[in-house]
Amino acid sequence: MSTPTGSAAGRSRAVETPGATPRQRRARGHLRVEALLESAAEVFASKGYDAATMTEIAAQADSAIGSLYQFFRTKEAVAAAVLGAQLEELWRRLDAVAERAPELPTAELATTLARLLVAFRAAHPSFERLIEAHIPLVRRFARAFTRSHDSGSSEWISPTVRGWRSFSSASASTG
């Protein structure tokens, strides 16, 4: 998913092209899913998770509701996909900092992490609202993080990120 910063308004509905190859159909499907997820992020940011509806998400993407349901059976599945894509981006950013962390003075590392988190939050206004809606999942992650950090390892960022990726993937597939 690309960064959902632009408006989803004005996207046109996908039109089936006669004679399209399977690769072309898959590419269009990926673009449709990306547009749906960007629209969902916008709706979650503006309305919050509880108030958002599948109908609003489809309308924001200028897509038929059936197209949304073709890819996501529930609002929870849409939210998990949006949150998952945002977390993947956050982890990529954190991994980059983790690689440099051993060489950085503590104050510079703290400043770097703070700036990273502020920039991420500004780029993804739906992130906080989705995290709030998934508090039990976040609490389990926090416990896993605490165990990892309390083990005394000085390299806690990357193992924690890998653990969250595994944990969030498993949770999304069962949720």
KOLDO-434734 format. One line per 2 residues: number of its first residue (from 1); their letters; for each residue x, y, z of N, C-alpha, C. Coordinates in steps of 0.05 Angstrom, whole numbers. Each point is the difference from the previous one (the first is absolute). Example, Ala and Ser with C-alpha at 12.3 -4.5 7.8 and 13.67 -1.06 7.14 Angstrom:
! KOLDO-434734
1	as	264 -114 156 -18 24 0 18 24 0 | -7 21 -14 16 24 1 -15 22 14
//
This chain:
! KOLDO-434734
1	ms	17 -23 0 -17 23 0 18 24 0 | -6 19 -17 15 25 0 -10 17 23
3	tp	15 21 5 -8 18 22 -26 13 -6 | -20 -4 17 -27 11 -5 -2 29 8
5	tg	14 17 -15 -1 29 6 -19 15 -18 | -3 -9 -25 -17 14 -19 -29 -8 3
7	sa	-17 15 -12 -28 -6 1 -7 -22 -19 | -18 -18 8 -8 -21 -17 -22 8 -19
9	ag	-11 24 4 -22 10 -17 10 2 -28 | -18 -6 -18 6 3 -28 12 -25 -13
11	rs	4 -21 16 10 -25 -12 -22 -12 -16 | 6 -10 -23 -21 -12 -17 -2 -30 6
13	ra	-24 -10 -4 -4 -28 4 15 -16 -21 | 10 -24 9 14 -17 -19 -19 -10 -21
15	ve	9 1 -25 -16 -10 -22 15 -24 -11 | -15 -22 -4 12 -25 -10 7 4 -30
17	tp	24 -5 -7 9 2 -27 -1 -27 -14 | -16 -2 -22 -1 -25 -14 28 -9 -10
19	ga	6 -25 4 25 -10 -10 24 6 19 | -6 10 24 22 6 18 13 -27 9
21	tp	26 1 3 15 -24 9 -4 -3 30 | 6 -24 10 -2 -4 29 18 19 15
23	rq	24 6 -11 18 19 13 -12 28 2 | -13 8 -22 -13 27 0 -23 1 20
25	rr	-16 -22 1 -22 -1 19 10 1 29 | 22 -14 6 12 0 26 10 28 7
27	ar	13 13 -19 10 27 4 -23 19 6 | -22 -2 -14 -23 17 5 -12 -6 28
29	gh	0 -26 7 -10 -8 26 17 12 23 | 26 0 -4 18 12 20 -5 30 2
31	lr	-4 13 -22 -5 29 0 -27 5 14 | -20 -17 -5 -26 4 13 2 -4 30
33	ve	15 -20 9 4 -5 28 14 24 13 | 21 10 -13 15 23 10 -19 24 3
35	al	-17 5 -20 -19 22 1 -20 -3 23 | -9 -25 3 -19 -6 22 14 5 27
37	le	25 -9 3 13 3 26 7 30 5 | 7 15 -20 5 28 4 -26 14 8
39	sa	-22 -7 -13 -25 12 8 -8 -8 28 | 4 -25 7 -6 -10 27 16 16 20
41	ae	26 5 -5 16 15 19 -11 28 3 | -9 12 -21 -12 27 1 -26 0 17
43	vf	-17 -20 -5 -25 -1 15 6 -6 30 | 18 -19 6 7 -5 28 11 24 13
45	as	16 16 -14 12 24 11 -21 21 6 | -19 3 -17 -20 21 4 -23 -8 18
47	kg	-8 -26 -1 -23 -8 16 7 -17 24 | 23 -12 0 7 -20 21 -9 -27 -9
49	yd	10 -20 13 -6 -28 -8 -30 -6 4 | -10 5 23 -28 -8 6 -20 14 -18
51	aa	4 25 -7 -20 14 -16 3 -5 -30 | 23 -10 -8 5 -5 -29 -18 -24 -9
53	tm	-8 2 -25 -16 -23 -11 12 -9 -26 | -6 -24 -7 10 -11 -26 -11 16 -23
55	te	-25 10 2 -12 16 -21 16 26 -4 | 7 13 22 16 25 -2 27 -5 -12
57	ia	13 -22 7 26 -7 -11 -2 -4 -30 | -20 -15 -9 -4 -5 -29 -6 26 -14
59	aq	-17 17 11 -7 26 -12 25 18 -2 | 16 0 21 24 17 0 19 -9 -23
61	ad	0 -26 -6 17 -11 -21 -13 1 -27 | -24 11 -1 -16 1 -25 -2 -28 -11
63	sa	-6 -19 17 -1 -28 -7 -27 -12 9 | -8 -21 -14 -24 -14 8 4 -14 26
65	ig	-20 -2 17 3 -14 26 8 -29 -4 | -10 -12 -22 7 -28 -6 30 -3 -5
67	sl	13 20 -11 28 -1 -5 15 -1 27 | -9 16 19 12 0 26 -3 -27 14
69	yq	-24 -11 -1 -5 -26 12 14 -22 -15 | 6 3 -25 15 -20 -15 28 -4 13
71	ff	12 22 10 27 -2 11 0 -2 31 | -21 11 13 0 1 29 -28 -7 10
73	rt	-3 -21 15 -26 -9 9 -12 17 21 | 17 13 16 -10 16 23 16 26 3
75	ke	-11 18 15 14 25 7 25 -6 15 | -1 -21 17 23 -8 16 23 -8 -19
77	av	-7 -15 -21 21 -8 -20 12 24 -14 | -17 19 -7 11 25 -12 18 14 19
79	aa	-8 3 25 16 14 20 26 -15 5 | -1 -26 1 25 -16 4 19 4 -24
81	av	-11 1 -24 18 4 -24 12 28 1 | -16 21 7 11 27 1 21 2 22
83	lg	-7 -10 23 19 1 23 25 -17 -6 | -3 -23 -13 23 -16 -7 19 14 -19
85	aq	-11 13 -20 17 15 -19 14 23 14 | -14 13 18 12 23 14 22 -11 19
87	le	-5 -22 13 20 -11 18 25 -9 -16 | -4 -12 -23 22 -8 -17 18 24 -6
89	el	-13 23 -7 15 24 -6 15 10 25 | -14 0 23 13 8 25 24 -18 6
91	wr	-3 -26 -4 22 -18 6 23 4 -18 | -5 6 -26 22 6 -18 16 24 10
93	rl	-15 20 9 13 24 10 16 -6 25 | -12 -16 18 14 -7 25 24 -17 -5
95	da	-2 -18 -19 23 -17 -7 24 17 -9 | -6 21 -16 21 18 -9 14 13 23
97	va	-16 9 20 11 12 24 16 -21 16 | -11 -24 2 13 -21 16 28 -6 -11
99	er	3 1 -26 26 -5 -13 21 21 9 | -9 24 3 18 22 8 2 4 30
101	ap	-18 -12 15 -2 5 29 26 -4 15 | 16 -21 -5 24 -4 16 20 23 -2
103	el	0 14 -23 19 22 -3 -10 27 9 | -26 2 6 -11 26 7 2 5 30
105	pt	7 25 7 -2 8 28 -29 -2 9 | -5 -5 25 -27 -4 11 -18 24 -7
107	ae	9 24 3 -17 23 -6 -8 1 -29 | 19 -6 -18 -6 0 -29 -19 -23 -7
109	la	3 -23 13 -18 -23 -5 -28 8 9 | -3 12 23 -26 8 10 -13 21 -18
111	tt	16 19 -10 -11 20 -18 -8 -13 -27 | 16 -18 -10 -6 -14 -25 -26 -16 3
113	la	-3 -14 22 -25 -16 4 -24 18 3 | 3 22 15 -23 18 4 -8 12 -27
115	rl	19 9 -16 -7 11 -26 -13 -20 -18 | 11 -25 0 -12 -21 -16 -29 -4 8
117	lv	-6 -2 25 -27 -5 9 -19 24 -6 | 10 24 3 -17 23 -6 -6 1 -30
119	af	20 -5 -16 -4 0 -30 -19 -22 -8 | 3 -24 12 -17 -22 -6 -29 6 7
121	ra	-4 11 24 -27 7 9 -13 20 -19 | 15 20 -8 -10 21 -18 -8 -13 -28
123	ah	16 -19 -9 -5 -12 -26 -24 -20 1 | -6 -10 24 -21 -20 3 -19 7 22
125	ps	-18 19 -5 -19 8 21 -19 -22 9 | -4 -21 -16 -17 -21 9 13 -20 19
127	fe	27 1 1 15 -19 16 -9 0 30 | 0 24 11 -7 2 29 -29 -9 5
129	rl	-18 7 -18 -28 -8 4 -3 -30 -3 | 15 -13 -18 -1 -29 -3 13 -14 24
131	ie	22 11 10 13 -12 23 -19 1 24 | -13 23 4 -20 3 22 -22 -21 -2
133	ah	-8 -6 -24 -22 -19 -4 9 -29 5 | 26 -4 -2 10 -27 4 17 -2 25
135	ip	-9 11 22 15 1 25 8 -27 10 | -16 -21 -1 9 -26 10 25 -10 -16
137	lv	0 4 -25 23 -8 -17 25 16 8 | -4 26 5 23 17 7 10 -7 28
139	rr	-17 -7 18 9 -8 27 17 -26 -2 | -8 -19 -16 16 -24 -3 27 6 -12
141	fa	1 19 -19 25 8 -11 18 13 21 | -13 17 16 15 14 21 13 -19 20
143	ra	-15 -22 7 11 -20 18 24 -14 -14 | -3 -7 -25 22 -13 -15 24 19 -1
145	ft	-4 26 -5 21 19 -1 14 2 27 | -15 1 21 11 2 27 18 -24 6
147	rs	-10 -24 -6 17 -24 4 26 2 -15 | -2 8 -26 24 3 -16 19 20 11
149	hd	-10 23 7 16 22 10 12 -7 28 | -15 -13 17 9 -6 27 21 -23 0
151	sg	3 -13 -22 20 -22 -1 28 10 2 | 4 26 -2 26 12 2 14 3 -27
153	ss	-13 -7 -21 12 3 -26 2 29 -8 | 24 8 -10 3 27 -9 -11 3 -28
155	ew	-6 -21 -14 -10 0 -27 -29 -7 1 | -17 16 13 -28 -8 4 -18 9 -23
157	is	7 19 -16 -18 10 -21 -6 -21 -21 | 20 -11 -13 -4 -19 -22 -14 -25 10
159	pt	8 -13 22 -15 -24 9 -29 6 6 | -5 24 12 -27 7 6 -17 4 -25
161	vr	12 13 -20 -13 4 -25 -7 -27 -13 | 20 -18 -1 -5 -26 -12 -22 -15 16
163	gw	0 2 26 -21 -12 16 -27 11 -5 | -2 27 -3 -25 13 -6 -11 -9 -27
165	rs	18 -1 -20 -8 -8 -27 -13 -28 1 | 14 -19 14 -11 -27 2 -26 0 15
167	fs	-1 15 22 -23 1 17 -24 13 -15 | 5 23 -13 -22 14 -14 -10 -16 -24
169	sa	18 -14 -14 -9 -17 -22 -18 -23 10 | 8 -13 22 -16 -21 11 -27 10 10
171	sa	0 23 13 -24 12 10 -19 8 -22 | 11 12 -22 -17 8 -22 -13 -24 -14
173	st	14 -22 -1 -11 -23 -14 -21 -14 16 | 1 3 27 -20 -13 17 -22 19 7
175	g	4 26 -4 -20 21 8 -18 4 -22
//
